[in-house]
Amino acid sequence: MFYNIELVDTAIEQKFRIAYDYNKIGIDKKLHKSSYQVVSPYQLILHNQRYYLMAYSEYWGNMVFHRLDRITNMKLTEEKATELQTIPGYKNGIDYKKLSSAMPYMYSDEPERIDFVADAGIVDQIVDWFGNDVRFAKCSDEGKVEATVTASPNAMVHWAMQYIDFVEVTTPKHVRDRICKSLKNGMKKYHM
């Protein structure tokens, strides 16, 4: 991993792309190649006690966040990296505040406005996950608050499931529908 960190730093400094194998862990608890990636690296981010490589995938046309401990066979290429400011949403560089609050699970989908109702007792945890830009409003239900965040829809589905006893996503409908589908699938597994 230290070699990867050094290579990423060199690539960022010299503005070159890097190539590597991205891996998943198998049931044998070993890494197995999942895909071959060629990306323009911009930053290493420590998130939830893991290092992630923030890079632009020219192949997919979006920003990716890959766990550094799942990268093998990394090498520097001779291709110049895509300038960060030319990527939609990054004209002014990386907004670290927005990045940390919009991507609680490091998904790379476009953040959007998400509204939910939550128990007032978890306000501190909501702020821990989404930062100080969370907007709160009083709710007609006593002991509840209405909250609005700008976050990755994929991450929000996982976050809401983690706090399912305390949170109800109200909008957008597609996020709410995905949570409902996950709950129904879970109920089937437990024969409910």
C-alpha positions in Angstrom: 0.0 0.0 0.0 2.9 2.4 0.8 4.2 1.8 -2.8 0.7 2.7 -4.1 0.6 5.9 -2.1 4.1 6.9 -3.4 3.1 6.1 -7.0 -0.2 8.1 -6.7 1.7 11.1 -5.3 4.1 10.9 -8.2 1.3 10.7 -10.7 -0.6 13.6 -9.2 2.6 15.7 -9.1 3.6 14.9 -12.7 0.0 14.9 -14.0 0.0 11.4 -15.4 -2.6 8.7 -15.5 -2.2 5.5 -13.5 -3.3 2.0 -14.4 -4.1 -0.8 -12.0 -6.1 -3.9 -11.2 -9.1 -3.2 -9.0 -10.0 -6.2 -6.8 -12.8 -7.6 -4.7 -12.4 -9.9 -1.7 -13.6 -13.5 -2.4 -15.0 -16.0 0.1 -11.4 -17.3 0.5 -10.7 -13.8 2.0 -8.2 -13.0 -0.8 -8.2 -10.3 -3.4 -9.5 -11.3 -6.9 -9.3 -9.1 -9.9 -12.5 -7.3 -10.7 -11.5 -4.8 -13.4 -8.6 -3.1 -15.0 -8.6 0.7 -14.5 -6.8 3.6 -16.2 -7.6 6.8 -14.4 -6.5 10.4 -13.8 -5.6 10.6 -10.0 -6.4 13.7 -8.0 -6.4 13.0 -4.3 -6.0 10.3 -1.6 -8.9 10.6 1.0 -9.1 9.1 4.4 -12.7 8.1 5.0 -14.1 5.8 7.6 -10.6 4.7 8.5 -9.8 3.6 4.9 -7.8 5.3 2.2 -9.6 6.0 -1.1 -8.2 7.1 -4.4 -10.2 9.9 -5.9 -9.7 9.7 -9.7 -11.5 10.4 -13.0 -12.2 7.4 -15.2 -12.1 8.5 -18.8 -13.6 5.2 -19.8 -16.7 5.7 -17.6 -16.8 9.5 -17.8 -17.1 10.1 -14.1 -15.2 10.4 -10.8 -14.4 7.1 -9.0 -13.5 6.4 -5.4 -11.4 3.2 -5.1 -10.2 1.7 -1.9 -6.4 1.8 -1.9 -6.1 -1.5 -0.2 -7.9 -3.2 -3.1 -5.6 -1.9 -5.8 -2.8 -4.1 -7.1 -0.3 -3.9 -10.0 -0.3 -0.2 -10.1 1.9 1.6 -12.6 2.4 5.0 -14.0 1.4 5.5 -17.6 2.7 7.9 -20.2 -0.8 9.4 -20.8 -1.4 12.9 -19.5 -4.1 13.1 -16.8 -7.3 14.9 -17.5 -7.2 18.4 -15.9 -9.5 18.4 -12.9 -11.0 21.8 -13.8 -12.3 20.4 -17.1 -14.5 17.8 -15.4 -18.1 18.9 -14.9 -18.6 19.9 -11.2 -14.9 20.5 -10.6 -14.4 23.8 -12.4 -13.2 25.4 -9.1 -11.3 22.3 -7.9 -12.3 19.9 -5.1 -14.9 21.1 -2.6 -13.8 19.0 0.4 -16.7 20.1 2.6 -19.2 19.1 -0.1 -17.3 15.9 -0.8 -17.3 14.7 2.8 -21.0 15.5 3.5 -22.4 14.3 0.1 -20.5 11.0 0.0 -20.9 9.3 3.3 -20.1 5.9 1.6 -17.8 7.2 -1.2 -20.2 6.5 -4.1 -19.6 8.6 -7.2 -23.1 9.3 -8.3 -24.3 12.9 -8.6 -25.4 14.3 -5.2 -29.0 15.6 -5.1 -31.4 17.0 -2.6 -32.9 14.4 -0.2 -35.5 15.1 2.4 -36.2 12.9 5.4 -37.9 12.8 8.8 -35.8 11.6 11.7 -36.1 11.1 15.4 -34.8 14.2 17.2 -32.5 12.0 19.2 -30.2 11.3 16.3 -29.6 14.9 15.2 -26.0 14.7 16.3 -25.4 11.6 14.2 -27.0 13.2 11.2 -24.6 16.2 11.5 -21.7 13.8 12.0 -22.5 12.0 8.7 -23.6 15.0 6.6 -21.9 18.0 8.1 -23.2 21.4 9.2 -25.0 22.1 5.9 -27.9 19.9 6.9 -31.1 21.9 7.1 -33.5 21.1 9.9 -37.1 22.1 10.4 -39.6 21.3 13.1 -41.9 18.4 12.3 -45.6 18.1 13.1 -44.8 14.8 14.9 -43.4 15.5 18.3 -39.9 14.1 18.9 -39.2 14.3 15.1 -37.4 16.7 12.8 -37.5 17.2 9.1 -34.0 17.2 7.5 -32.7 18.1 4.1 -29.3 17.1 2.8 -27.5 17.1 -0.5 -26.1 13.6 -0.9 -25.4 10.7 -3.1 -28.6 8.8 -3.7 -26.8 5.5 -3.6 -25.1 6.4 -0.3 -28.4 7.7 1.1 -30.1 4.3 0.5 -27.4 2.6 2.6 -27.4 5.3 5.2 -31.2 5.2 5.6 -31.2 1.4 5.9 -28.6 1.7 8.7 -30.9 4.1 10.6 -34.1 2.4 9.5 -35.7 2.6 13.0 -35.1 6.3 13.2 -35.3 7.7 9.6 -37.9 7.9 6.8 -36.8 9.3 3.5 -39.7 11.4 2.0 -38.2 12.6 -1.3 -37.1 12.0 -3.9 -39.4 9.2 -4.8 -36.7 7.1 -6.6 -34.6 6.9 -3.4 -37.7 6.1 -1.3 -38.7 3.4 -3.8 -35.2 1.8 -3.6 -35.4 1.7 0.2 -38.9 0.1 0.1 -37.6 -2.5 -2.4 -34.6 -3.3 -0.1 -36.9 -3.7 2.9 -39.3 -6.0 0.9 -36.3 -8.1 -0.2 -35.1 -8.3 3.4 -38.5 -9.3 4.7 -38.6 -12.2 2.2 -35.3 -13.5 3.4 -36.6 -13.5 7.0 -39.9 -15.0 5.8 -42.0 -12.1 7.0 
